[in-house]
Amino acid sequence: MHLMERKKARKRKADTRRKILAGAWVLDEAEQRKDFGEFVLKQLDSFLTRPNDRALFDLPPRNEGLKETPGKPMDGEPQVPPG
């Protein structure tokens, strides 16, 4: 592996580890303090968009990803010809 690639890989691993450690602290604090837990859940509700990610926190799926494009029905809507 090239030296620059190894540096990038090390940097990505360190970044991932920081996120894991910060997340562990946030989740621990959220369990200890109800007010903080409610705040975190509210923030996650507005931040998370993927159904699988939302499910990890028992959040319902969002419908925001299903935005209507002019002339194109949203997912699940019947196609109606113009006119």
ABEGO torsion letter per residue (X at the ends): XBAAAAAAAAAAAAAAAAAAAAAAAAAAAAAABAAAAAAAAAAAAAABABAAAAAAAGBBBBAAABBBBBGBBBBGBBBBBBX
